[in-house]
């Protein structure tokens, strides 16, 4: 995926984000996929996924493929 235009992106906080200001992410639906960023650093880096990549990422997360412990 090329770098998406995020000018008009409608960001929303993940329902799984920490309510105490901790690990918070925001997502935005894009024409070509989904973008993810750190809510505490909105001008920082963004991960951009194609629809297929997003579905694979979510499936991997649910399966515990990214657990650090």
N, CA and C atoms as an extended XYZ file, in Angstrom:
207
Properties=species:S:1:pos:R:3:atomname:S:1:resname:S:1:resid:I:1 pbc="F F F"
N         0.851       -1.173        0.000 N   UNK     1
C         0.000        0.000        0.000 CA  UNK     1
C         0.894        1.233        0.000 C   UNK     1
N         0.595        2.182       -0.873 N   UNK     2
C         1.334        3.437       -0.885 CA  UNK     2
C         0.894        4.286        0.309 C   UNK     2
N         1.639        5.329        0.583 N   UNK     3
C         1.289        6.205        1.696 CA  UNK     3
C        -0.073        6.847        1.428 C   UNK     3
N        -1.038        6.610        2.315 N   UNK     4
C        -2.387        7.134        2.065 CA  UNK     4
C        -2.497        8.617        2.403 C   UNK     4
N        -3.462        9.280        1.765 N   UNK     5
C        -3.782       10.665        2.095 CA  UNK     5
C        -4.683       10.632        3.325 C   UNK     5
N        -4.201       11.180        4.440 N   UNK     6
C        -4.939       11.139        5.705 CA  UNK     6
C        -5.608       12.473        6.032 C   UNK     6
N        -5.634       13.397        5.077 N   UNK     7
C        -6.173       14.730        5.303 CA  UNK     7
C        -7.584       14.697        5.878 C   UNK     7
N        -8.452       13.903        5.313 N   UNK     8
C        -9.853       13.849        5.744 CA  UNK     8
C       -10.179       12.585        6.537 C   UNK     8
N        -9.169       11.920        7.062 N   UNK     9
C        -9.405       10.675        7.811 CA  UNK     9
C       -10.236       10.959        9.060 C   UNK     9
N       -11.222       10.124        9.299 N   UNK    10
C       -12.061       10.225       10.502 CA  UNK    10
C       -11.552        9.204       11.506 C   UNK    10
N       -10.719        9.658       12.435 N   UNK    11
C       -10.089        8.776       13.416 CA  UNK    11
C       -11.059        8.475       14.546 C   UNK    11
N       -11.011        7.239       15.038 N   UNK    12
C       -11.797        6.854       16.213 CA  UNK    12
C       -10.924        5.992       17.109 C   UNK    12
N       -11.114        6.140       18.408 N   UNK    13
C       -10.318        5.384       19.373 CA  UNK    13
C       -10.828        3.946       19.427 C   UNK    13
N        -9.903        3.024       19.505 N   UNK    14
C       -10.253        1.611       19.612 CA  UNK    14
C       -11.045        1.356       20.884 C   UNK    14
N       -12.036        0.498       20.797 N   UNK    15
C       -12.820        0.134       21.982 CA  UNK    15
C       -11.980       -0.659       22.974 C   UNK    15
N       -10.835       -1.163       22.538 N   UNK    16
C        -9.937       -1.928       23.408 CA  UNK    16
C        -8.860       -1.074       24.047 C   UNK    16
N        -8.867        0.215       23.784 N   UNK    17
C        -7.845        1.102       24.349 CA  UNK    17
C        -8.033        1.263       25.842 C   UNK    17
N        -6.946        1.506       26.517 N   UNK    18
C        -6.923        1.687       27.956 CA  UNK    18
C        -7.612        2.999       28.326 C   UNK    18
N        -8.628        2.950       29.180 N   UNK    19
C        -9.384        4.139       29.586 CA  UNK    19
C        -8.569        5.089       30.465 C   UNK    19
N        -7.430        4.660       30.970 N   UNK    20
C        -6.609        5.474       31.862 CA  UNK    20
C        -5.503        6.228       31.125 C   UNK    20
N        -5.609        6.360       29.822 N   UNK    21
C        -4.604        7.112       29.071 CA  UNK    21
C        -3.370        6.310       28.732 C   UNK    21
N        -3.439        5.013       28.833 N   UNK    22
C        -2.280        4.165       28.553 CA  UNK    22
C        -2.169        3.807       27.083 C   UNK    22
N        -2.288        2.542       26.785 N   UNK    23
C        -2.102        2.029       25.431 CA  UNK    23
C        -3.327        2.326       24.575 C   UNK    23
N        -3.322        3.479       23.912 N   UNK    24
C        -4.469        3.902       23.112 CA  UNK    24
C        -4.092        3.973       21.637 C   UNK    24
N        -4.916        3.369       20.822 N   UNK    25
C        -4.734        3.475       19.382 CA  UNK    25
C        -6.007        4.033       18.768 C   UNK    25
N        -5.838        4.667       17.620 N   UNK    26
C        -6.963        5.162       16.843 CA  UNK    26
C        -6.899        4.522       15.473 C   UNK    26
N        -8.058        4.291       14.886 N   UNK    27
C        -8.130        3.715       13.548 CA  UNK    27
C        -8.972        4.625       12.658 C   UNK    27
N        -8.695        4.574       11.377 N   UNK    28
C        -9.470        5.315       10.394 CA  UNK    28
C        -9.695        4.420        9.188 C   UNK    28
N       -10.936        4.351        8.749 N   UNK    29
C       -11.250        3.614        7.524 CA  UNK    29
C       -10.847        4.473        6.329 C   UNK    29
N       -10.146        3.855        5.401 N   UNK    30
C        -9.685        4.545        4.202 CA  UNK    30
C       -10.272        3.862        2.981 C   UNK    30
N       -10.241        4.532        1.867 N   UNK    31
C       -10.729        3.903        0.620 CA  UNK    31
C        -9.941        2.635        0.305 C   UNK    31
N        -8.648        2.667        0.575 N   UNK    32
C        -7.791        1.542        0.221 CA  UNK    32
C        -7.463        0.640        1.403 C   UNK    32
N        -8.121        0.830        2.560 N   UNK    33
C        -7.827       -0.020        3.704 CA  UNK    33
C        -8.098        0.663        5.026 C   UNK    33
N        -7.174        0.488        5.966 N   UNK    34
C        -7.327        0.994        7.323 CA  UNK    34
C        -5.998        1.582        7.778 C   UNK    34
N        -6.061        2.686        8.525 N   UNK    35
C        -4.863        3.295        9.099 CA  UNK    35
C        -4.964        3.214       10.617 C   UNK    35
N        -3.814        3.074       11.280 N   UNK    36
C        -3.746        2.968       12.738 CA  UNK    36
C        -2.652        3.912       13.230 C   UNK    36
N        -2.934        4.621       14.339 N   UNK    37
C        -1.927        5.510       14.928 CA  UNK    37
C        -2.059        5.514       16.445 C   UNK    37
N        -1.042        6.031       17.107 N   UNK    38
C        -1.032        6.203       18.556 CA  UNK    38
C        -1.829        7.460       18.877 C   UNK    38
N        -2.861        7.348       19.700 N   UNK    39
C        -3.711        8.502       20.000 CA  UNK    39
C        -2.962        9.605       20.740 C   UNK    39
N        -1.872        9.258       21.422 N   UNK    40
C        -1.097       10.260       22.148 CA  UNK    40
C        -0.137       11.016       21.228 C   UNK    40
N         0.035       10.554       19.999 N   UNK    41
C         0.950       11.169       19.042 CA  UNK    41
C         0.277       11.242       17.666 C   UNK    41
N        -0.789       12.048       17.538 N   UNK    42
C        -1.548       12.065       16.294 CA  UNK    42
C        -0.773       12.528       15.063 C   UNK    42
N         0.315       13.236       15.253 N   UNK    43
C         1.119       13.647       14.101 CA  UNK    43
C         2.285       12.686       13.862 C   UNK    43
N         2.350       11.621       14.640 N   UNK    44
C         3.430       10.643       14.514 CA  UNK    44
C         3.176        9.629       13.409 C   UNK    44
N         3.914        8.537       13.440 N   UNK    45
C         3.815        7.530       12.384 CA  UNK    45
C         2.443        6.853       12.351 C   UNK    45
N         2.092        6.383       11.172 N   UNK    46
C         0.823        5.702       10.941 CA  UNK    46
C         1.102        4.373       10.262 C   UNK    46
N         0.439        3.329       10.709 N   UNK    47
C         0.474        2.044       10.011 CA  UNK    47
C        -0.710        2.013        9.062 C   UNK    47
N        -0.483        1.645        7.818 N   UNK    48
C        -1.550        1.553        6.837 CA  UNK    48
C        -1.655        0.122        6.342 C   UNK    48
N        -2.863       -0.403        6.335 N   UNK    49
C        -3.126       -1.780        5.934 CA  UNK    49
C        -4.074       -1.816        4.743 C   UNK    49
N        -3.837       -2.732        3.825 N   UNK    50
C        -4.839       -3.040        2.812 CA  UNK    50
C        -5.957       -3.792        3.520 C   UNK    50
N        -7.136       -3.934        2.909 N   UNK    51
C        -8.192       -4.714        3.562 CA  UNK    51
C        -7.742       -6.131        3.921 C   UNK    51
N        -7.024       -6.791        3.026 N   UNK    52
C        -6.544       -8.150        3.297 CA  UNK    52
C        -5.544       -8.155        4.444 C   UNK    52
N        -4.634       -7.193        4.446 N   UNK    53
C        -3.643       -7.092        5.513 CA  UNK    53
C        -4.292       -6.800        6.859 C   UNK    53
N        -5.318       -5.939        6.871 N   UNK    54
C        -6.030       -5.608        8.105 CA  UNK    54
C        -6.719       -6.846        8.676 C   UNK    54
N        -7.394       -7.592        7.831 N   UNK    55
C        -8.074       -8.808        8.293 CA  UNK    55
C        -7.067       -9.820        8.842 C   UNK    55
N        -5.914       -9.936        8.190 N   UNK    56
C        -4.878      -10.850        8.671 CA  UNK    56
C        -4.316      -10.365       10.011 C   UNK    56
N        -4.119       -9.058       10.167 N   UNK    57
C        -3.620       -8.495       11.414 CA  UNK    57
C        -4.611       -8.756       12.551 C   UNK    57
N        -5.877       -8.488       12.326 N   UNK    58
C        -6.896       -8.715       13.349 CA  UNK    58
C        -6.980      -10.197       13.708 C   UNK    58
N        -6.956      -11.072       12.712 N   UNK    59
C        -7.000      -12.515       12.982 CA  UNK    59
C        -5.783      -12.943       13.793 C   UNK    59
N        -4.604      -12.432       13.449 N   UNK    60
C        -3.387      -12.765       14.190 CA  UNK    60
C        -3.434      -12.264       15.622 C   UNK    60
N        -4.014      -11.085       15.808 N   UNK    61
C        -4.153      -10.530       17.154 CA  UNK    61
C        -5.077      -11.400       17.992 C   UNK    61
N        -6.204      -11.783       17.423 N   UNK    62
C        -7.156      -12.635       18.142 CA  UNK    62
C        -6.547      -13.998       18.473 C   UNK    62
N        -5.669      -14.479       17.601 N   UNK    63
C        -5.025      -15.779       17.819 CA  UNK    63
C        -3.835      -15.698       18.773 C   UNK    63
N        -3.476      -14.490       19.222 N   UNK    64
C        -2.375      -14.323       20.157 CA  UNK    64
C        -1.007      -14.327       19.520 C   UNK    64
N        -0.942      -14.085       18.210 N   UNK    65
C         0.352      -14.121       17.519 CA  UNK    65
C         1.276      -12.970       17.890 C   UNK    65
N         0.758      -11.913       18.518 N   UNK    66
C         1.574      -10.746       18.822 CA  UNK    66
C         1.753      -10.528       20.312 C   UNK    66
N         1.444      -11.509       21.113 N   UNK    67
C         1.637      -11.374       22.560 CA  UNK    67
C         3.125      -11.273       22.866 C   UNK    67
N         3.474      -10.323       23.708 N   UNK    68
C         4.878      -10.118       24.047 CA  UNK    68
C         5.293      -10.862       25.298 C   UNK    68
N         4.355      -11.347       26.060 N   UNK    69
C         4.676      -12.031       27.312 CA  UNK    69
C         4.998      -13.482       27.080 C   UNK    69
